[in-house]
Amino acid sequence: MPRRLSRYASALGVAVGIAGCHTVSADPPRPALLVTDSPAARETITEVLLTATREGVVSFGTSDLSKDPLIVVQPPRPSPYEGNSPAVPVYFDLVTDGKRCFVRERPTGKTHPLPGVSCRPK
């Protein structure tokens, strides 16, 4: 009986060891900057952000995304029949996993890929 338990324990140890070798630890996304702040990159970012928020105005301001990773999506203006709007801006940061570029929504941490946009770690 002890010999049988020993075999099961050995088999279990081997299985756990093999499974441990196949797990890949994903690096968390790091702050990033655009390699080149081009109109094409800004257009892609705008499309992704408007799809993510479904409304609003993407504001890059005078920022250079190759130096500052912050992007703001302003809420739509209130209609003439609305008083004060409770809507607030949504902030996004450029991030990278080392290979791809994303925008990360600040309040939720949700990331959205930016296809065709090149960025580097900040």
PyMOL commands that place a pseudoatom at each C-alpha (Angstrom):
pseudoatom trace, name=CA, resn=MET, resi=1, chain=A, elem=C, hetatm=0, pos=[0.000, 0.000, 0.000]
pseudoatom trace, name=CA, resn=PRO, resi=2, chain=A, elem=C, hetatm=0, pos=[2.735, 2.581, 0.831]
pseudoatom trace, name=CA, resn=ARG, resi=3, chain=A, elem=C, hetatm=0, pos=[4.409, 1.732, -2.446]
pseudoatom trace, name=CA, resn=ARG, resi=4, chain=A, elem=C, hetatm=0, pos=[1.192, 2.501, -4.334]
pseudoatom trace, name=CA, resn=LEU, resi=5, chain=A, elem=C, hetatm=0, pos=[0.863, 5.873, -2.566]
pseudoatom trace, name=CA, resn=SER, resi=6, chain=A, elem=C, hetatm=0, pos=[4.470, 6.591, -3.398]
pseudoatom trace, name=CA, resn=ARG, resi=7, chain=A, elem=C, hetatm=0, pos=[3.763, 6.034, -7.091]
pseudoatom trace, name=CA, resn=TYR, resi=8, chain=A, elem=C, hetatm=0, pos=[0.702, 8.283, -6.999]
pseudoatom trace, name=CA, resn=ALA, resi=9, chain=A, elem=C, hetatm=0, pos=[2.642, 10.982, -5.210]
pseudoatom trace, name=CA, resn=SER, resi=10, chain=A, elem=C, hetatm=0, pos=[5.463, 10.736, -7.760]
pseudoatom trace, name=CA, resn=ALA, resi=11, chain=A, elem=C, hetatm=0, pos=[3.040, 10.881, -10.692]
pseudoatom trace, name=CA, resn=LEU, resi=12, chain=A, elem=C, hetatm=0, pos=[1.261, 13.851, -9.155]
pseudoatom trace, name=CA, resn=GLY, resi=13, chain=A, elem=C, hetatm=0, pos=[4.590, 15.643, -8.600]
pseudoatom trace, name=CA, resn=VAL, resi=14, chain=A, elem=C, hetatm=0, pos=[5.619, 15.087, -12.221]
pseudoatom trace, name=CA, resn=ALA, resi=15, chain=A, elem=C, hetatm=0, pos=[2.232, 16.306, -13.502]
pseudoatom trace, name=CA, resn=VAL, resi=16, chain=A, elem=C, hetatm=0, pos=[2.401, 19.453, -11.381]
pseudoatom trace, name=CA, resn=GLY, resi=17, chain=A, elem=C, hetatm=0, pos=[5.992, 20.073, -12.500]
pseudoatom trace, name=CA, resn=ILE, resi=18, chain=A, elem=C, hetatm=0, pos=[5.085, 19.737, -16.173]
pseudoatom trace, name=CA, resn=ALA, resi=19, chain=A, elem=C, hetatm=0, pos=[2.056, 21.993, -15.776]
pseudoatom trace, name=CA, resn=GLY, resi=20, chain=A, elem=C, hetatm=0, pos=[4.224, 24.581, -14.017]
pseudoatom trace, name=CA, resn=CYS, resi=21, chain=A, elem=C, hetatm=0, pos=[6.646, 24.618, -16.934]
pseudoatom trace, name=CA, resn=HIS, resi=22, chain=A, elem=C, hetatm=0, pos=[3.866, 25.442, -19.376]
pseudoatom trace, name=CA, resn=THR, resi=23, chain=A, elem=C, hetatm=0, pos=[2.412, 28.378, -17.505]
pseudoatom trace, name=CA, resn=VAL, resi=24, chain=A, elem=C, hetatm=0, pos=[3.405, 31.724, -18.938]
pseudoatom trace, name=CA, resn=SER, resi=25, chain=A, elem=C, hetatm=0, pos=[3.521, 34.707, -16.644]
pseudoatom trace, name=CA, resn=ALA, resi=26, chain=A, elem=C, hetatm=0, pos=[2.162, 37.751, -18.438]
pseudoatom trace, name=CA, resn=ASP, resi=27, chain=A, elem=C, hetatm=0, pos=[3.926, 41.005, -17.725]
pseudoatom trace, name=CA, resn=PRO, resi=28, chain=A, elem=C, hetatm=0, pos=[1.510, 43.735, -16.691]
pseudoatom trace, name=CA, resn=PRO, resi=29, chain=A, elem=C, hetatm=0, pos=[1.234, 46.583, -19.198]
pseudoatom trace, name=CA, resn=ARG, resi=30, chain=A, elem=C, hetatm=0, pos=[3.705, 49.434, -18.554]
pseudoatom trace, name=CA, resn=PRO, resi=31, chain=A, elem=C, hetatm=0, pos=[3.301, 53.137, -19.325]
pseudoatom trace, name=CA, resn=ALA, resi=32, chain=A, elem=C, hetatm=0, pos=[4.299, 53.874, -22.904]
pseudoatom trace, name=CA, resn=LEU, resi=33, chain=A, elem=C, hetatm=0, pos=[4.938, 56.649, -25.389]
pseudoatom trace, name=CA, resn=LEU, resi=34, chain=A, elem=C, hetatm=0, pos=[4.397, 56.684, -29.137]
pseudoatom trace, name=CA, resn=VAL, resi=35, chain=A, elem=C, hetatm=0, pos=[7.502, 56.036, -31.201]
pseudoatom trace, name=CA, resn=THR, resi=36, chain=A, elem=C, hetatm=0, pos=[6.316, 58.765, -33.592]
pseudoatom trace, name=CA, resn=ASP, resi=37, chain=A, elem=C, hetatm=0, pos=[3.328, 60.990, -32.920]
pseudoatom trace, name=CA, resn=SER, resi=38, chain=A, elem=C, hetatm=0, pos=[1.790, 60.932, -36.403]
pseudoatom trace, name=CA, resn=PRO, resi=39, chain=A, elem=C, hetatm=0, pos=[-1.674, 61.839, -37.738]
pseudoatom trace, name=CA, resn=ALA, resi=40, chain=A, elem=C, hetatm=0, pos=[-2.218, 58.158, -38.658]
pseudoatom trace, name=CA, resn=ALA, resi=41, chain=A, elem=C, hetatm=0, pos=[-1.484, 57.039, -35.077]
pseudoatom trace, name=CA, resn=ARG, resi=42, chain=A, elem=C, hetatm=0, pos=[-3.821, 59.715, -33.680]
pseudoatom trace, name=CA, resn=GLU, resi=43, chain=A, elem=C, hetatm=0, pos=[-6.565, 58.640, -36.107]
pseudoatom trace, name=CA, resn=THR, resi=44, chain=A, elem=C, hetatm=0, pos=[-6.269, 55.012, -34.959]
pseudoatom trace, name=CA, resn=ILE, resi=45, chain=A, elem=C, hetatm=0, pos=[-6.298, 56.086, -31.306]
pseudoatom trace, name=CA, resn=THR, resi=46, chain=A, elem=C, hetatm=0, pos=[-9.361, 58.279, -31.901]
pseudoatom trace, name=CA, resn=GLU, resi=47, chain=A, elem=C, hetatm=0, pos=[-11.260, 55.417, -33.595]
pseudoatom trace, name=CA, resn=VAL, resi=48, chain=A, elem=C, hetatm=0, pos=[-10.438, 52.987, -30.778]
pseudoatom trace, name=CA, resn=LEU, resi=49, chain=A, elem=C, hetatm=0, pos=[-11.406, 55.470, -28.042]
pseudoatom trace, name=CA, resn=LEU, resi=50, chain=A, elem=C, hetatm=0, pos=[-14.679, 56.463, -29.675]
pseudoatom trace, name=CA, resn=THR, resi=51, chain=A, elem=C, hetatm=0, pos=[-15.545, 52.779, -30.046]
pseudoatom trace, name=CA, resn=ALA, resi=52, chain=A, elem=C, hetatm=0, pos=[-14.650, 52.200, -26.376]
pseudoatom trace, name=CA, resn=THR, resi=53, chain=A, elem=C, hetatm=0, pos=[-16.618, 55.164, -25.005]
pseudoatom trace, name=CA, resn=ARG, resi=54, chain=A, elem=C, hetatm=0, pos=[-19.363, 55.251, -27.675]
pseudoatom trace, name=CA, resn=GLU, resi=55, chain=A, elem=C, hetatm=0, pos=[-19.525, 59.038, -27.452]
pseudoatom trace, name=CA, resn=GLY, resi=56, chain=A, elem=C, hetatm=0, pos=[-17.535, 62.106, -26.612]
pseudoatom trace, name=CA, resn=VAL, resi=57, chain=A, elem=C, hetatm=0, pos=[-14.732, 64.136, -28.096]
pseudoatom trace, name=CA, resn=VAL, resi=58, chain=A, elem=C, hetatm=0, pos=[-11.160, 62.841, -28.037]
pseudoatom trace, name=CA, resn=SER, resi=59, chain=A, elem=C, hetatm=0, pos=[-8.882, 65.618, -26.852]
pseudoatom trace, name=CA, resn=PHE, resi=60, chain=A, elem=C, hetatm=0, pos=[-5.171, 65.440, -27.485]
pseudoatom trace, name=CA, resn=GLY, resi=61, chain=A, elem=C, hetatm=0, pos=[-4.786, 69.146, -26.783]
pseudoatom trace, name=CA, resn=THR, resi=62, chain=A, elem=C, hetatm=0, pos=[-1.276, 70.338, -27.472]
pseudoatom trace, name=CA, resn=SER, resi=63, chain=A, elem=C, hetatm=0, pos=[0.195, 67.176, -25.989]
pseudoatom trace, name=CA, resn=ASP, resi=64, chain=A, elem=C, hetatm=0, pos=[2.848, 65.218, -27.821]
pseudoatom trace, name=CA, resn=LEU, resi=65, chain=A, elem=C, hetatm=0, pos=[2.081, 61.520, -27.312]
pseudoatom trace, name=CA, resn=SER, resi=66, chain=A, elem=C, hetatm=0, pos=[5.745, 60.723, -27.834]
pseudoatom trace, name=CA, resn=LYS, resi=67, chain=A, elem=C, hetatm=0, pos=[6.380, 62.621, -24.555]
pseudoatom trace, name=CA, resn=ASP, resi=68, chain=A, elem=C, hetatm=0, pos=[3.121, 62.392, -22.558]
pseudoatom trace, name=CA, resn=PRO, resi=69, chain=A, elem=C, hetatm=0, pos=[0.958, 59.224, -22.420]
pseudoatom trace, name=CA, resn=LEU, resi=70, chain=A, elem=C, hetatm=0, pos=[-2.321, 60.862, -21.265]
pseudoatom trace, name=CA, resn=ILE, resi=71, chain=A, elem=C, hetatm=0, pos=[-5.379, 61.068, -23.536]
pseudoatom trace, name=CA, resn=VAL, resi=72, chain=A, elem=C, hetatm=0, pos=[-8.718, 62.597, -22.473]
pseudoatom trace, name=CA, resn=VAL, resi=73, chain=A, elem=C, hetatm=0, pos=[-12.156, 61.853, -23.916]
pseudoatom trace, name=CA, resn=GLN, resi=74, chain=A, elem=C, hetatm=0, pos=[-14.424, 64.795, -23.129]
pseudoatom trace, name=CA, resn=PRO, resi=75, chain=A, elem=C, hetatm=0, pos=[-18.144, 64.076, -22.697]
pseudoatom trace, name=CA, resn=PRO, resi=76, chain=A, elem=C, hetatm=0, pos=[-20.464, 65.413, -25.385]
pseudoatom trace, name=CA, resn=ARG, resi=77, chain=A, elem=C, hetatm=0, pos=[-21.732, 68.953, -24.846]
pseudoatom trace, name=CA, resn=PRO, resi=78, chain=A, elem=C, hetatm=0, pos=[-25.148, 69.190, -23.192]
pseudoatom trace, name=CA, resn=SER, resi=79, chain=A, elem=C, hetatm=0, pos=[-28.050, 69.915, -25.494]
pseudoatom trace, name=CA, resn=PRO, resi=80, chain=A, elem=C, hetatm=0, pos=[-29.679, 73.354, -25.346]
pseudoatom trace, name=CA, resn=TYR, resi=81, chain=A, elem=C, hetatm=0, pos=[-32.448, 71.903, -23.165]
pseudoatom trace, name=CA, resn=GLU, resi=82, chain=A, elem=C, hetatm=0, pos=[-30.097, 70.439, -20.548]
pseudoatom trace, name=CA, resn=GLY, resi=83, chain=A, elem=C, hetatm=0, pos=[-28.795, 72.302, -17.552]
pseudoatom trace, name=CA, resn=ASN, resi=84, chain=A, elem=C, hetatm=0, pos=[-25.562, 71.150, -15.983]
pseudoatom trace, name=CA, resn=SER, resi=85, chain=A, elem=C, hetatm=0, pos=[-24.339, 67.803, -17.261]
pseudoatom trace, name=CA, resn=PRO, resi=86, chain=A, elem=C, hetatm=0, pos=[-23.159, 65.196, -14.728]
pseudoatom trace, name=CA, resn=ALA, resi=87, chain=A, elem=C, hetatm=0, pos=[-20.896, 63.633, -17.390]
pseudoatom trace, name=CA, resn=VAL, resi=88, chain=A, elem=C, hetatm=0, pos=[-17.182, 63.665, -16.633]
pseudoatom trace, name=CA, resn=PRO, resi=89, chain=A, elem=C, hetatm=0, pos=[-14.134, 63.190, -18.867]
pseudoatom trace, name=CA, resn=VAL, resi=90, chain=A, elem=C, hetatm=0, pos=[-12.654, 59.715, -19.218]
pseudoatom trace, name=CA, resn=TYR, resi=91, chain=A, elem=C, hetatm=0, pos=[-8.876, 59.454, -18.956]
pseudoatom trace, name=CA, resn=PHE, resi=92, chain=A, elem=C, hetatm=0, pos=[-6.783, 56.934, -20.880]
pseudoatom trace, name=CA, resn=ASP, resi=93, chain=A, elem=C, hetatm=0, pos=[-3.077, 56.115, -20.683]
pseudoatom trace, name=CA, resn=LEU, resi=94, chain=A, elem=C, hetatm=0, pos=[-0.882, 54.640, -23.395]
pseudoatom trace, name=CA, resn=VAL, resi=95, chain=A, elem=C, hetatm=0, pos=[0.573, 51.319, -22.214]
pseudoatom trace, name=CA, resn=THR, resi=96, chain=A, elem=C, hetatm=0, pos=[2.612, 48.498, -23.725]
pseudoatom trace, name=CA, resn=ASP, resi=97, chain=A, elem=C, hetatm=0, pos=[3.246, 44.855, -22.922]
pseudoatom trace, name=CA, resn=GLY, resi=98, chain=A, elem=C, hetatm=0, pos=[6.607, 45.131, -24.673]
pseudoatom trace, name=CA, resn=LYS, resi=99, chain=A, elem=C, hetatm=0, pos=[5.257, 44.065, -28.067]
pseudoatom trace, name=CA, resn=ARG, resi=100, chain=A, elem=C, hetatm=0, pos=[1.925, 45.778, -28.622]
pseudoatom trace, name=CA, resn=CYS, resi=101, chain=A, elem=C, hetatm=0, pos=[0.468, 49.181, -27.819]
pseudoatom trace, name=CA, resn=PHE, resi=102, chain=A, elem=C, hetatm=0, pos=[-2.800, 49.698, -25.902]
pseudoatom trace, name=CA, resn=VAL, resi=103, chain=A, elem=C, hetatm=0, pos=[-4.852, 52.439, -24.293]
pseudoatom trace, name=CA, resn=ARG, resi=104, chain=A, elem=C, hetatm=0, pos=[-5.889, 51.725, -20.698]
pseudoatom trace, name=CA, resn=GLU, resi=105, chain=A, elem=C, hetatm=0, pos=[-9.000, 53.305, -19.243]
pseudoatom trace, name=CA, resn=ARG, resi=106, chain=A, elem=C, hetatm=0, pos=[-8.123, 54.829, -15.864]
pseudoatom trace, name=CA, resn=PRO, resi=107, chain=A, elem=C, hetatm=0, pos=[-11.263, 54.146, -13.845]
pseudoatom trace, name=CA, resn=THR, resi=108, chain=A, elem=C, hetatm=0, pos=[-11.663, 50.506, -14.934]
pseudoatom trace, name=CA, resn=GLY, resi=109, chain=A, elem=C, hetatm=0, pos=[-8.174, 49.436, -16.036]
pseudoatom trace, name=CA, resn=LYS, resi=110, chain=A, elem=C, hetatm=0, pos=[-9.701, 47.946, -19.203]
pseudoatom trace, name=CA, resn=THR, resi=111, chain=A, elem=C, hetatm=0, pos=[-7.251, 47.896, -22.114]
pseudoatom trace, name=CA, resn=HIS, resi=112, chain=A, elem=C, hetatm=0, pos=[-7.981, 48.372, -25.810]
pseudoatom trace, name=CA, resn=PRO, resi=113, chain=A, elem=C, hetatm=0, pos=[-5.413, 47.346, -28.470]
pseudoatom trace, name=CA, resn=LEU, resi=114, chain=A, elem=C, hetatm=0, pos=[-4.108, 49.916, -30.938]
pseudoatom trace, name=CA, resn=PRO, resi=115, chain=A, elem=C, hetatm=0, pos=[-3.477, 48.027, -34.203]
pseudoatom trace, name=CA, resn=GLY, resi=116, chain=A, elem=C, hetatm=0, pos=[-0.688, 49.454, -36.313]
pseudoatom trace, name=CA, resn=VAL, resi=117, chain=A, elem=C, hetatm=0, pos=[0.477, 51.904, -33.626]
pseudoatom trace, name=CA, resn=SER, resi=118, chain=A, elem=C, hetatm=0, pos=[4.070, 51.623, -32.408]
pseudoatom trace, name=CA, resn=CYS, resi=119, chain=A, elem=C, hetatm=0, pos=[4.982, 52.595, -28.878]
pseudoatom trace, name=CA, resn=ARG, resi=120, chain=A, elem=C, hetatm=0, pos=[7.908, 52.168, -26.502]
pseudoatom trace, name=CA, resn=PRO, resi=121, chain=A, elem=C, hetatm=0, pos=[8.064, 51.864, -22.714]
pseudoatom trace, name=CA, resn=LYS, resi=122, chain=A, elem=C, hetatm=0, pos=[8.174, 55.207, -20.951]
for i in range(1, 122): cmd.bond("trace and resi %d" % i, "trace and resi %d" % (i + 1))
show_as sticks, trace
zoom trace
